[in-house]
């Protein structure tokens, strides 16, 4: 009888953990990432981006992207519509 009780407790705990992990995965937000490859002979010091092709804004690239380098950039969450 004692073994069945322990088994049931373990099973209930396992089910609860599975259900909790499922809800947490839906709540996770994903970053929009993109890569920029500099195929020029000069460093890129400024980058402008636009979602609609009409309004442009500066994208923070820190100290720049060296000639021949590829950098992964992350779209800022402050620009999200939600």
C-alpha positions as a Markdown table, in Angstrom:
| # | Residue | x | y | z |
|---|---|---|---|---|
| 1 | Unk | 0.0 | 0.0 | 0.0 |
| 2 | Unk | 2.8 | 2.4 | 0.9 |
| 3 | Unk | 4.5 | 1.8 | -2.5 |
| 4 | Unk | 1.3 | 2.7 | -4.4 |
| 5 | Unk | 1.0 | 5.9 | -2.4 |
| 6 | Unk | 4.6 | 6.9 | -3.2 |
| 7 | Unk | 4.1 | 6.0 | -6.9 |
| 8 | Unk | 1.0 | 8.1 | -7.1 |
| 9 | Unk | 2.7 | 11.1 | -5.5 |
| 10 | Unk | 5.6 | 10.8 | -7.9 |
| 11 | Unk | 3.2 | 10.4 | -10.9 |
| 12 | Unk | 1.2 | 13.5 | -9.9 |
| 13 | Unk | 4.4 | 15.6 | -9.4 |
| 14 | Unk | 5.7 | 14.5 | -12.8 |
| 15 | Unk | 2.4 | 15.4 | -14.5 |
| 16 | Unk | 2.4 | 18.8 | -12.8 |
| 17 | Unk | 5.9 | 19.5 | -13.9 |
| 18 | Unk | 5.1 | 18.5 | -17.5 |
| 19 | Unk | 2.0 | 20.8 | -17.6 |
| 20 | Unk | 4.0 | 23.7 | -16.1 |
| 21 | Unk | 6.8 | 23.4 | -18.6 |
| 22 | Unk | 4.3 | 23.4 | -21.4 |
| 23 | Unk | 2.8 | 26.7 | -20.2 |
| 24 | Unk | 6.2 | 28.3 | -19.7 |
| 25 | Unk | 7.2 | 27.5 | -23.3 |
| 26 | Unk | 4.2 | 29.3 | -24.6 |
| 27 | Unk | 5.0 | 32.4 | -22.5 |
| 28 | Unk | 8.5 | 32.7 | -23.7 |
| 29 | Unk | 9.2 | 35.5 | -26.1 |
| 30 | Unk | 11.6 | 35.1 | -28.9 |
| 31 | Unk | 14.1 | 37.7 | -30.1 |
| 32 | Unk | 14.1 | 38.6 | -33.8 |
| 33 | Unk | 17.7 | 38.1 | -34.9 |
| 34 | Unk | 19.3 | 38.8 | -38.2 |
| 35 | Unk | 22.9 | 38.7 | -39.5 |
| 36 | Unk | 24.7 | 41.5 | -41.3 |
| 37 | Unk | 27.8 | 40.6 | -43.4 |
| 38 | Unk | 30.1 | 43.5 | -44.3 |
| 39 | Unk | 31.5 | 42.6 | -47.7 |
| 40 | Unk | 33.2 | 46.0 | -48.2 |
| 41 | Unk | 36.7 | 47.1 | -47.5 |
| 42 | Unk | 35.6 | 49.6 | -44.9 |
| 43 | Unk | 34.0 | 49.3 | -41.4 |
| 44 | Unk | 30.3 | 49.9 | -41.1 |
| 45 | Unk | 29.8 | 52.6 | -38.6 |
| 46 | Unk | 26.0 | 53.2 | -39.0 |
| 47 | Unk | 23.1 | 51.0 | -40.0 |
| 48 | Unk | 19.5 | 52.2 | -40.7 |
| 49 | Unk | 16.5 | 49.9 | -40.6 |
| 50 | Unk | 12.9 | 50.0 | -41.5 |
| 51 | Unk | 9.9 | 47.7 | -41.0 |
| 52 | Unk | 7.7 | 49.4 | -43.7 |
| 53 | Unk | 10.4 | 50.8 | -46.1 |
| 54 | Unk | 9.0 | 54.4 | -45.4 |
| 55 | Unk | 10.2 | 55.3 | -41.9 |
| 56 | Unk | 13.9 | 54.7 | -41.1 |
| 57 | Unk | 15.7 | 54.6 | -37.9 |
| 58 | Unk | 19.3 | 54.1 | -36.7 |
| 59 | Unk | 20.2 | 50.7 | -35.4 |
| 60 | Unk | 22.7 | 50.5 | -32.6 |
| 61 | Unk | 25.7 | 48.5 | -33.8 |
| 62 | Unk | 28.1 | 49.5 | -31.1 |
| 63 | Unk | 31.6 | 50.3 | -32.3 |
| 64 | Unk | 30.8 | 49.1 | -35.8 |
| 65 | Unk | 31.1 | 46.0 | -38.0 |
| 66 | Unk | 34.7 | 45.4 | -39.3 |
| 67 | Unk | 35.4 | 44.8 | -43.0 |
| 68 | Unk | 34.7 | 41.2 | -43.9 |
| 69 | Unk | 33.0 | 40.4 | -40.6 |
| 70 | Unk | 29.5 | 39.0 | -40.0 |
| 71 | Unk | 27.6 | 40.2 | -36.9 |
| 72 | Unk | 24.3 | 38.9 | -35.5 |
| 73 | Unk | 22.0 | 41.7 | -34.4 |
| 74 | Unk | 18.9 | 41.6 | -32.3 |
| 75 | Unk | 15.8 | 43.8 | -33.0 |
| 76 | Unk | 15.1 | 45.9 | -29.9 |
| 77 | Unk | 11.9 | 44.9 | -28.0 |
| 78 | Unk | 11.0 | 48.5 | -27.5 |
| 79 | Unk | 9.9 | 48.6 | -31.1 |
| 80 | Unk | 7.4 | 45.8 | -30.7 |
| 81 | Unk | 3.8 | 46.7 | -31.2 |
| 82 | Unk | 2.6 | 44.6 | -28.2 |
